[in-house]
Amino acid sequence: MKMFILGFAALLATGSAFADTQTTTAPVIHDKPGFFVHMDVDKVLSSTDIAQKCGLIPARLDYLDHQGREHVLDYQVDGTGCTNDH
């Protein structure tokens, strides 16, 4: 019985030691739109499709910088799907 209790206590001790090894994800950085915004873009994760939209629409760009941090940029863009534009 003592071996069972000792084994169970050892199992609990090792379980709690490994419980703190989970990696925490870094928060997403929300960039401010504006003129002359410096963007360090290494990889584009996603962007808003503006091909079927017309007029001024909200758009979003999700990207990684060269340090691997995720950024989000929300901005306004003129859609390219207007059929009556010349």
WOHU-V320022 format. One record per backbone hydrogen bond with DSSP energy under -1.0 kcal/mol. NH is the residue of the N-H (numbers start at 0). CO is the residue of the C=O. Records with the same first field share a line. If there is no record, write none. Layout:
NH->CO + CO
This chain:
4->0
5->1
6->2
7->3
8->4
9->5
10->6
11->7
12->8
13->9
14->10
15->11
16->12
17->13
20->17
28->69
30->71
40->38
41->63
42->63
44->61
45->61
47->59
56->76
58->74
60->72
61->45
62->70
63->42
64->68
67->64
70->62
71->28
72->60
74->58
76->56
78->54
79->49
80->52
